[in-house]
Amino acid sequence: MEDSGNGSSYGSPAPSELETLQKQHVEKTVKIKELKKQIEALKLRVEKSKMTTTTEKTPAAKKRTAEERREAFKNLSEKYNSLSKEYNALLSERSREHKPT
């Protein structure tokens, strides 16, 4: 048998390709963690917003209309849904990359 001289066997990625894949994996993992933190923060804001609308008694709170509260809640919900979709897409992509072939 002849050795091709490059030290890699069939089916194994080259070292630079492996480094690239590892770097991509780390970047995606970091992004997933960031999205998870943002999702949790938004959940807390939504819950706080729900509680605040029912418990606030200050004059400033009384001035806020129901329409403004609904709009703020809608915006938070849309942002949460967007972050959640992005997070789930990254998790799905990462799990596809780690499936054995």
N, C-alpha and C positions, 0 to 999 in steps of 0.2 A: 504494500500500500504506500502511496505517496503522500507526503505531508505538503499541504498547500503553503505552509510557511506563515500563515497569518494567525495560527494558534486558536482559531475558533472552529467549533464543530458545526455540522449541519443543524439548523434549527435554533441555534443559540445566537442571541443578538450580539453585535460587536460591542466592545466596551463603551465607545462613545454613544452608541444607541441606547445602551443600558443606562448610562448616566443621564441622558436626555429623558428617558422614561421615568427614572427615579426623581428627577427634578420636577417633571410634570406632576407626578404623584404627590410630591410634597406640596407643590403650589395648590393643587386641588384640595388636599387635606386642610391646608391653612384656610382656603376660601370657604370650605364647608364649616369649619369651626367659627369663622367670622359670621357667616350667615346664621348659624345656630344661635350665636350670641345676639345678633340683631333681632331674630325671631323672638327670642325670649324677652328681650327688652320691649319689643312691640306688644307682646302679650300682656306684659305688666302695664304698659301705657293704656292699652284698651281696657283692662280690668279697672285701672285707676280712673279712667274716664267714665266708665259705667258707674263706679261708686261715687265719684264726684258729682255727677249729675243728679244723683238721688240724695246726697247728704249735704251739699253746699247750701249755706244759708246767708252768705255774705252779700252785701249789696251788689258787688261786681258780678257775683254768680247769678243773681236774680236778673241782671240785665242781659245775660246771654240768652238768646232765644233757643227754642227747641230746634229750629232749623240749623243754627250754627253748631249745636251739639251733634246733630245728625250728620252734618257735613264733616265735622272733625272725625267722628267715628267711622264714616265711610272712607275717608282718606287713610286713616290708620289701618282699616281692614284691607284696603286695596294694596297698601304697602306690605302688609303682612302676607297677603296671598302671593304677591310678586316674589318676595324673598323666599317664601315656602316653596314655590315652584322651582326657583333657581336652585335651592338647596336640594330638593328631591331629584332634580335633573343631574346635579353633580354626583349625588350618591348613586344614582342609577348608572351613570357613566363609569364611575369608579368600580362598581361591582361587576360590570361587564368586562372591564379590563382585567379583573382579577380571577375570572372564571378560567379553570384549567381547560386546555384544548385537547 
